[in-house]
Amino acid sequence: MTATIAPFAPSARPSTPRVLGALGILGSPVFLAQWLAAPSSLKVPDTTAAALLGIVYLMGWACSAVALRRLRATGRGRGGAVILAVQLVGLSLAAGQQIQDALHAHPLGDVVYGVCDAAWPLSHLFMLVVGVAVLRARASGPGGGAGRRSPAGSRCRPRSSRWPWAGRARCSPRSRSSPRPRSARSAPRW
């Protein structure tokens, strides 16, 4: 009797962030296409084609934001979820502006159009906040907290402050009897 081994079947969940990230990457060049579709005299995307391309761009960006949340890139806590939720609300409002541009009308009124129009650049600026949250979550590591060990086997203790820029990391000197491990020599220092 021979035993057969079932092939490894990966679940759909780990591949979902990859698919969402790929959709985000495919959606990013559409921003350039949107600008090129605009009239050459103004370079303001006021055509229906430019508005539809803007919606495709925003959908790709939203896919990237959802992938960041599924990967818990902004942290495992409520703060990381709120940051990406605010980002998705901004993208939804910006998509509302694109839909109104495609219709060449403001059916919800000029005030709503103004709010949606302001969400377009503000959501781009808010990506700086998302980037800081990703870097901060990466610095705190998977366990987070003050008792974690710094990367590459160093003997640095994490900063005691809540804010990464307030104060310096405290490192103990390395003795000559305990050389740095070979794996830590080739690893990049963050």
N, C-alpha and C positions, 0 to 999 in steps of 0.2 A: 504494500500500500504506500503510495507516495503522497506526501502532503503538498498541497499547493498553497502558495502564499498569495493572498489577494494583493493586487497592486495598490499602492498608496493613492488614495483619492483625497486630494486636498479639499477642504471645506470652502464654501463660497465666501465666508467672512474674511479670511486673510487676503484674498485676492481683490476684495471690493475696494480698499483704498488704492490699490494699484490701478484699477480700472478708472476710478474717479480721478486720480492724479493724471492718468493718460488723457482723459477728457479735458481736464484743465489745461494740460500742455497743448492739446489740439485747439482749444478755444482761444489761447493767448494771441496767436498771430492774426486772429480775426479783428483785433483792435486796429492793426495796421490796415487791413482791408476796409474797415469802416472809414478810416480817415481817407483812404484812396478813393472810396466811393462817393465822397463828398464833392460838391461842385468845386472846381479848381479856383474860382475867383475868391471864395470865402474860406474854404477848408473848414466849414462848419457842417457836421453831419445832419443835414435837414431833409434828406431824401428818405423815402420809404425803405430802400435797399440798405442804406446806412443804419437806419433804426433797427431793422431786422438783424443785421450783422452785429449790432450792439447787444441785442438780446442773446445771440449765440455766445458772444464774448462773456456776458454776465453769467450765463448758464455754466460755461466752463469754469469760471471763477468760483461759482457756488459749489461746483463739484469738488474743487480743490479745498474749499473751506469745510465741506462735509468730510472729506478724507482726512483733513487735519484733526477733526474732532474724533473720528473713528480711531485714529492712531493715538489719541490723547496727547497730541504734540504740544498743546498749550497747558498741559497739566491734567491731573486726574480729578481735581477738585471742581467745585462749583464755579470758581472764578474763570477757569479756562473755558468752561461751557458757556458762561455768560459772554465772554469776549467774542467767541465765534457766533453766538446767537445775535449779538449786536451787528456783527459783520454781515450775517445773512439778512437781517432786517434792512440794512443799508443797501445791500444788493437787490433786494426785492423792491425797495423804493426806486432805485435807479432803473430797474426794469420797467416799473410803472411809467417813468418818464420816457423810456424808449417806446413803449406801446403807444403813449399819447403822441409821440413824434411820428410814429408810423401811421396813425390815424389822421394826422394833420389837424387835430382838434384837441381841446382840453375839456372833455366831458365832465370831469370832476371839479372843474374850476381852476382859476389861475393860482390860487393859494396852494392847492394840492400839487399842481404842476411845479410851482416854485420849490416846494419841499422835496419833491422827487428829483428835481433838477439839481438841488444842492446835495442830495445824497450821492450823486455820481462822484464828484471830487472828494467828498468827505469819506466815502468808503475806500477810496484809494489812500487817503492819508491815514485812515484807521488801520491799514495794513502794517504801518509802523508799530502800532500797539500790539498787533498780532505777532509780529516778528520779535518784539521784546518778550512777549509771553512765551514764545517758543524757546528762545534762548534761556530765559529764566527757568523754565521747566526742565530744559536739558541740563542746566547747571546743577539743579537740585537732585538730579538722578532719579532712578526708578523708586527708591525708597523715600527720598526727600528728607527733610529734617536736619537737625544740627549734628546728629551722630554719624553722618555718612562719611565715607572715605573719598578723598579726592582722586581724580583719574590718574592713571599711569603709575599707581603704587606710591605716589608721593606721600610725604608725611605732613602735608599741610592740613590744618584744620579749617573748616569752612568759616566764613565770616560770621561774626556773632550778630550782625545787624540784619534786619529784614531786607534791606535794600542792598543790592550787589555793589553799588558804587560807594557806599558809606563804610570806609575802613579798608584795611588790607587783610589778606589771609595770613595767618600766623603759621610759619613753618619751623619745624625743628631741624637742626643740622643733621645731615646724614653722616654716620660714622664711616671710617675707612674699612671697618671689618664687615660691613654689610653693603656690598656694592649694589648698584641699581640693577634690577633684573634685566635680562636680555630683551624680553618682550617690551619692557618700558623704555628701553633705549630707542627703539625704532618707532614707538608710538608718538604721534604729534602731541605737543603740549597745548592745552587749551588754556 
